[in-house]
Amino acid sequence: MTISHDFHLIKKLLDAQPMISFATLGDYQLISWNRSFENFFEVTKQQEIDIRDIVPNINDKWIDEMLLKPYQSKRISFSKGLNSYIFNAYFNITYLERNCLYIYTFVDITEFEEQRERESLQAKMISIGELSLGLTHEVNTPLTYIRGSADLMEMDIDLINNIELKELFSENLTAIQNGVERIQTIIDLLQEYGSNCHEISQTLDLKDIVYDVFLFLSHQSKYIANIYFNKDLIDLNFKRIHCLDDSLNIKFPRAQLIKIFLIIIKNSLEQLAISNLSFSERKVEIFASLQNSVLNIRIEDNGGGIQEHILKNLFKPFISGKTQSGMGLGLNIVKKMVEANGGRIFAENSSTGAMFHIFINAK
């Protein structure tokens, strides 16, 4: 259908708008637009174009909703290239030569929404900080009693003469002590988020750190998957076998480095736990090598990988790829600790699972 002598009036009306503005016939045929629309959507020729090919959100249902409340804006979001945009869409109806025209105006509120999201995240962080302070106070007191009682129990066990009974009590005591340490780790993680850690860096043997992490997670990993370091299985004999090799020393705050490994490997174990692989097929592998005074660490699993829509925002707070639980804070904490110590980290998917790369100056 052709619009004749009043077409220039529509064009003039649209050009007067600084926001994205365009007009269609009732059948979605795009007939005119302003320069803002032209620049944003890169449409430069007057030709028959269906607006739904440019803005997929516009459809019969969307139009019906706009017709019910023609004087109210409606939020619309879509992607252009690698960027996402949010607009408030305004809708008007007019007639030209007995043809019904729909006139749209898009007001870009992307920056406003991003700012509001940042403020919302900041409010959440403040709430978590306040929660962690209360949690620390409430949990640390009974935890101190448990730790003190365990120390007394350890001295009492030394007095037992029955060897079998002594071994049984020692095994149970070790389980209690490991549980106390795991609770302390959880508390430390909550405190770490939103706070600057002032722990002093020290020279560490990476293999010792990996072994300590294994001890923390052994109660979980023994039912899920084996953990390997540079192709060697990590078990109770690992530290004794590798204690003479000092080529993988690193200067880093000890507690932070343990947390980094704990968070990443624990995520891998949780993903592997819901995979269809058998125990013998599942694995978490840690690789480390020194290149030009930079320690390259790679942690990978074969649990299927990270969803693509999550991968690009994986290290942002409150982003979680877990299907059952997860606040989405762990990897954000990891990134903060790595970068605070001059390193960098990124994640990608391999053909079988997730892969994390960490680069840290060795000295």
C-alpha positions as CSV (number, residue, x, y, z in Angstrom):
1,M,0.0,0.0,0.0
2,T,1.4,3.4,-0.9
3,I,1.2,6.6,1.2
4,S,1.4,9.7,-0.9
5,H,1.3,13.4,-0.2
6,D,1.0,13.4,3.6
7,F,4.0,11.1,4.0
8,H,6.4,14.0,4.6
9,L,4.2,15.1,7.6
10,I,4.9,11.7,9.3
11,K,8.6,11.9,8.5
12,K,8.7,15.5,10.0
13,L,6.9,14.3,13.1
14,L,9.3,11.4,13.6
15,D,12.4,13.5,12.9
16,A,11.3,15.9,15.7
17,Q,11.8,13.2,18.2
18,P,15.4,12.7,19.6
19,M,14.5,9.2,20.8
20,I,14.1,6.2,18.5
21,S,10.9,6.7,16.6
22,F,9.2,4.9,13.7
23,A,5.9,4.2,12.1
24,T,4.2,1.1,10.6
25,L,1.0,0.2,8.9
26,G,-1.3,-2.1,10.8
27,D,0.3,-5.1,9.1
28,Y,3.8,-4.3,10.6
29,Q,5.1,-2.8,7.4
30,L,7.7,-0.2,8.3
31,I,7.1,3.0,6.4
32,S,9.1,5.7,8.1
33,W,11.6,6.3,10.8
34,N,13.8,9.0,12.2
35,R,17.6,9.4,12.3
36,S,17.9,7.8,15.8
37,F,16.2,4.7,14.5
38,E,18.4,4.7,11.4
39,N,21.6,4.9,13.4
40,F,20.6,2.3,16.0
41,F,19.2,-0.3,13.7
42,E,21.4,0.6,10.7
43,V,18.5,0.9,8.3
44,T,19.3,3.3,5.5
45,K,16.9,2.6,2.7
46,Q,13.2,3.2,2.2
47,Q,12.1,-0.3,1.4
48,E,9.4,-2.8,2.5
49,I,10.6,-4.0,5.9
50,D,8.6,-6.0,8.5
51,I,9.3,-4.4,11.9
52,R,9.2,-7.9,13.5
53,D,12.4,-8.8,11.6
54,I,14.1,-5.9,13.4
55,V,12.4,-6.0,16.8
56,P,11.3,-9.6,17.4
57,N,9.4,-8.6,20.6
58,I,6.8,-6.8,18.6
59,N,4.0,-9.3,17.8
60,D,0.2,-9.6,17.8
61,K,0.1,-10.2,21.6
62,W,2.4,-7.2,22.3
63,I,0.3,-5.0,20.1
64,D,-2.9,-6.1,21.8
65,E,-1.5,-5.3,25.2
66,M,-0.4,-1.8,24.0
67,L,-3.9,-1.1,22.5
68,L,-5.5,-1.9,25.9
69,K,-3.4,0.8,27.6
70,P,-2.3,3.2,24.8
71,Y,-1.1,5.9,27.1
72,Q,1.2,3.7,29.2
73,S,4.7,2.7,28.3
74,K,5.7,-0.9,28.1
75,R,9.2,-2.2,28.8
76,I,10.9,-4.0,25.9
77,S,14.3,-5.5,25.9
78,F,16.4,-7.2,23.1
79,S,20.0,-7.8,22.1
80,K,21.9,-6.1,19.3
81,G,25.2,-7.8,18.6
82,L,26.8,-8.5,21.9
83,N,25.0,-5.8,23.8
84,S,21.6,-5.9,25.6
85,Y,19.2,-2.9,25.7
86,I,16.1,-2.0,27.6
87,F,13.6,0.6,26.4
88,N,10.3,2.1,27.5
89,A,8.1,1.8,24.5
90,Y,5.3,4.3,23.8
91,F,2.6,3.6,21.3
92,N,0.2,5.9,19.4
93,I,-2.4,5.4,16.7
94,T,-3.1,7.9,13.9
95,Y,-4.7,7.7,10.4
96,L,-3.3,8.7,7.1
97,E,-5.4,8.5,3.9
98,R,-7.8,6.2,5.7
99,N,-4.9,3.9,6.7
100,C,-4.2,3.0,10.3
101,L,-0.7,3.9,11.4
102,Y,1.1,2.8,14.5
103,I,3.7,5.2,15.8
104,Y,6.3,3.9,18.2
105,T,8.8,5.8,20.4
106,F,11.6,3.9,22.2
107,V,13.2,5.6,25.2
108,D,16.5,4.0,26.1
109,I,16.6,3.2,29.9
110,T,19.5,0.7,29.7
111,E,21.9,2.9,31.7
112,F,19.2,3.7,34.3
113,E,18.4,0.0,34.7
114,E,22.0,-0.9,35.0
115,Q,22.5,1.7,37.7
116,R,19.4,0.5,39.6
117,E,20.8,-3.1,39.4
118,R,24.1,-1.9,40.7
119,E,22.4,-0.2,43.6
120,S,20.3,-3.3,44.3
121,L,23.4,-5.5,44.3
122,Q,25.1,-3.0,46.6
123,A,22.1,-3.3,49.0
124,K,22.4,-7.0,48.9
125,M,26.1,-6.9,49.7
126,I,25.4,-4.6,52.6
127,S,22.8,-7.0,53.9
128,I,25.1,-10.0,53.5
129,G,27.8,-8.1,55.3
130,E,25.5,-7.4,58.2
131,L,24.3,-11.0,58.2
132,S,27.9,-12.3,58.2
133,L,28.8,-10.2,61.3
134,G,25.8,-11.6,63.2
135,L,26.5,-15.1,62.0
136,T,30.2,-14.9,62.9
137,H,29.3,-13.9,66.5
138,E,26.6,-16.5,66.9
139,V,28.6,-19.4,65.4
140,N,32.1,-18.6,66.6
141,T,31.2,-18.9,70.3
142,P,29.9,-22.5,70.2
143,L,32.6,-23.3,67.7
144,T,35.3,-22.2,70.2
145,Y,33.7,-24.6,72.8
146,I,33.8,-27.4,70.3
147,R,37.4,-26.8,69.3
148,G,38.5,-26.5,72.9
149,S,36.7,-29.7,73.8
150,A,38.3,-31.5,70.9
151,D,41.7,-30.4,72.1
152,L,40.9,-31.8,75.6
153,M,39.6,-35.0,74.0
154,E,42.8,-35.4,72.1
155,M,44.8,-35.4,75.3
156,D,42.4,-37.8,76.9
157,I,42.7,-40.2,73.9
158,D,46.5,-40.3,74.5
159,L,45.8,-41.9,77.9
160,I,43.8,-44.8,76.5
161,N,45.7,-48.1,76.5
162,N,43.4,-50.1,74.3
163,I,44.8,-49.6,70.8
164,E,41.6,-50.4,68.9
165,L,39.5,-48.1,71.1
166,K,42.2,-45.4,70.8
167,E,42.2,-45.7,67.0
168,L,38.4,-45.5,66.9
169,F,38.3,-42.4,69.1
170,S,41.0,-40.8,67.1
171,E,39.2,-41.4,63.9
172,N,36.0,-39.8,65.3
173,L,38.0,-36.9,66.7
174,T,39.5,-36.2,63.3
175,A,36.0,-36.1,61.7
176,I,34.9,-33.6,64.4
177,Q,38.0,-31.4,63.8
178,N,37.5,-31.5,60.0
179,G,33.8,-30.5,60.5
180,V,34.9,-27.6,62.7
181,E,37.4,-26.4,60.0
182,R,34.7,-26.6,57.3
183,I,32.3,-24.5,59.4
184,Q,35.1,-22.0,59.9
185,T,35.8,-21.9,56.1
186,I,32.1,-21.1,55.5
187,I,32.2,-18.3,58.0
188,D,35.4,-16.9,56.4
189,L,33.8,-16.9,52.9
190,L,30.9,-14.8,54.1
191,Q,33.2,-12.4,55.8
192,E,35.5,-12.3,52.8
193,Y,32.7,-11.0,50.6
194,G,32.5,-7.2,50.6
195,S,35.5,-6.8,52.8
196,N,39.2,-6.2,52.1
197,C,41.4,-9.0,53.2
198,H,44.7,-7.8,54.9
199,E,46.3,-11.3,55.2
200,I,50.0,-11.1,54.5
201,S,51.4,-13.0,51.5
202,Q,53.9,-15.7,52.2
203,T,55.9,-18.2,50.1
204,L,53.8,-21.4,49.8
205,D,54.3,-24.8,48.2
206,L,51.3,-25.2,45.8
207,K,51.3,-28.9,46.4
208,D,50.8,-28.4,50.1
209,I,47.9,-26.1,49.4
210,V,46.3,-28.6,47.0
211,Y,46.8,-31.4,49.6
212,D,45.1,-29.3,52.4
213,V,42.2,-28.6,50.0
214,F,41.9,-32.3,49.4
215,L,41.7,-33.0,53.1
216,F,38.9,-30.4,53.4
217,L,36.9,-32.0,50.5
218,S,37.8,-35.7,51.0
219,H,34.5,-36.4,52.8
220,Q,32.7,-35.2,49.7
221,S,35.0,-36.2,46.9
222,K,35.3,-39.9,48.0
223,Y,31.7,-40.4,46.9
224,I,31.8,-38.3,43.8
225,A,35.1,-38.2,41.9
226,N,38.9,-38.6,42.2
227,I,41.0,-35.4,42.2
228,Y,44.4,-35.3,40.3
229,F,47.3,-32.9,40.4
230,N,49.5,-32.9,37.3
231,K,48.1,-36.4,36.4
232,D,48.9,-37.8,39.9
233,L,46.0,-39.0,42.0
234,I,45.7,-37.0,45.3
235,D,45.3,-39.3,48.2
236,L,46.6,-39.6,51.8
237,N,50.1,-40.5,50.4
238,F,50.3,-37.6,48.0
239,K,52.1,-35.1,50.3
240,R,54.7,-37.6,51.4
241,I,55.5,-38.5,47.8
242,H,55.8,-35.0,46.5
243,C,57.2,-33.2,49.5
244,L,60.8,-32.9,47.9
245,D,59.7,-30.9,44.9
246,D,59.9,-27.2,45.5
247,S,59.5,-26.0,41.9
248,L,55.9,-24.8,42.4
249,N,56.3,-22.2,45.1
250,I,54.1,-19.2,45.1
251,K,53.8,-16.0,47.1
252,F,50.2,-15.6,48.1
253,P,48.0,-15.3,51.3
254,R,47.6,-18.9,52.4
255,A,43.9,-18.7,53.5
256,Q,42.9,-17.0,50.3
257,L,44.7,-19.5,48.1
258,I,43.0,-22.4,49.9
259,K,39.6,-20.7,49.5
260,I,40.2,-20.2,45.8
261,F,40.8,-23.9,45.3
262,L,38.0,-24.9,47.6
263,I,35.4,-22.8,45.8
264,I,36.3,-23.9,42.3
265,I,36.8,-27.6,43.1
266,K,33.7,-27.8,45.3
267,N,31.7,-26.4,42.4
268,S,33.1,-29.0,40.1
269,L,32.2,-31.8,42.6
270,E,28.7,-30.6,42.9
271,Q,28.3,-30.5,39.1
272,L,29.8,-34.0,38.8
273,A,27.5,-35.3,41.5
274,I,24.5,-34.7,39.2
275,S,26.1,-36.0,36.0
276,N,25.3,-39.4,34.5
277,L,29.0,-40.5,34.7
278,S,30.1,-43.3,37.0
279,F,32.6,-42.6,39.8
280,S,35.5,-44.1,37.8
281,E,34.7,-41.7,34.8
282,R,34.3,-38.5,36.9
283,K,37.4,-36.5,37.6
284,V,38.7,-33.1,38.7
285,E,42.1,-32.3,37.4
286,I,44.5,-29.6,38.6
287,F,47.5,-28.7,36.4
288,A,50.2,-26.3,37.4
289,S,53.4,-25.1,35.6
290,L,55.9,-22.3,35.9
291,Q,56.5,-20.2,32.8
292,N,58.6,-17.0,32.9
293,S,58.0,-16.5,36.6
294,V,54.2,-16.8,36.2
295,L,52.5,-19.8,37.7
296,N,49.8,-21.1,35.3
297,I,47.1,-23.1,37.1
298,R,44.3,-24.9,35.3
299,I,41.4,-26.6,37.1
300,E,39.0,-28.6,35.0
301,D,36.3,-31.3,35.3
302,N,34.3,-33.5,33.0
303,G,30.9,-32.5,34.4
304,G,29.4,-31.1,31.3
305,G,30.4,-27.5,31.5
306,I,28.9,-24.1,32.3
307,Q,25.7,-22.9,30.5
308,E,26.7,-20.4,27.8
309,H,24.3,-17.7,29.0
310,I,25.9,-17.9,32.5
311,L,29.5,-18.2,31.3
312,K,29.9,-14.6,30.3
313,N,28.7,-13.3,33.7
314,L,30.1,-16.1,35.8
315,F,32.3,-14.0,38.1
316,K,29.6,-11.3,38.7
317,P,28.0,-11.5,42.2
318,F,24.7,-13.4,42.6
319,I,25.3,-15.3,39.3
320,S,25.0,-19.1,39.9
321,G,24.9,-22.0,37.6
322,K,23.9,-24.4,40.3
323,T,20.5,-26.1,39.7
324,Q,19.8,-26.8,43.4
325,S,21.5,-24.1,45.5
326,G,24.0,-21.4,45.4
327,M,24.0,-17.7,46.2
328,G,26.3,-16.9,43.3
329,L,29.0,-15.3,45.6
330,G,31.8,-17.9,45.5
331,L,33.4,-17.2,42.1
332,N,33.0,-13.5,42.6
333,I,35.1,-13.9,45.8
334,V,37.6,-15.9,43.9
335,K,38.0,-13.2,41.2
336,K,38.5,-10.5,43.9
337,M,41.2,-12.5,45.7
338,V,43.1,-13.4,42.5
339,E,43.1,-9.8,41.2
340,A,43.9,-8.3,44.6
341,N,47.1,-10.3,44.5
342,G,48.1,-9.2,40.9
343,G,46.7,-12.3,39.1
344,R,44.0,-12.9,36.6
345,I,41.4,-15.6,36.1
346,F,39.0,-16.6,33.4
347,A,36.7,-19.6,32.6
348,E,35.7,-21.5,29.5
349,N,34.2,-24.8,28.5
350,S,36.2,-27.7,27.2
351,S,34.7,-30.5,25.2
352,T,33.7,-32.3,28.4
353,G,33.3,-29.8,31.2
354,A,34.3,-26.5,32.8
355,M,37.9,-25.2,32.8
356,F,39.3,-22.4,35.0
357,H,42.6,-20.7,34.2
358,I,44.5,-18.8,36.9
359,F,47.7,-16.8,36.3
360,I,49.7,-15.6,39.3
361,N,53.2,-14.2,39.6
362,A,55.4,-16.8,41.3
363,K,57.3,-14.3,43.4
